[in-house]
Amino acid sequence: MTEQTRCPICGKPSAPAFRPFCSRRCADVDLGRWFSGDYRVPEPIADKEDEKSRKDDDLLS
């Protein structure tokens, strides 16, 4: 038996045409949240530290 996926916006069962959403409206709500900056992908902390150490190394050279 397969488990029904739920829409992450409203919680209704998802529709195959709009998966993982239940409708075009919920898909558009999600897209609008990305555009407005409500969702963000965090920067990796290691990259910032590596960049800082490279800058420090350049200053010492």
ABEGO torsion letter per residue (X at the ends): XBBBBBBAAAGBBBBAAAOABABAAAAAAAAAAAAAGABBBBBBAAAAAAAAAAAAAAAAX
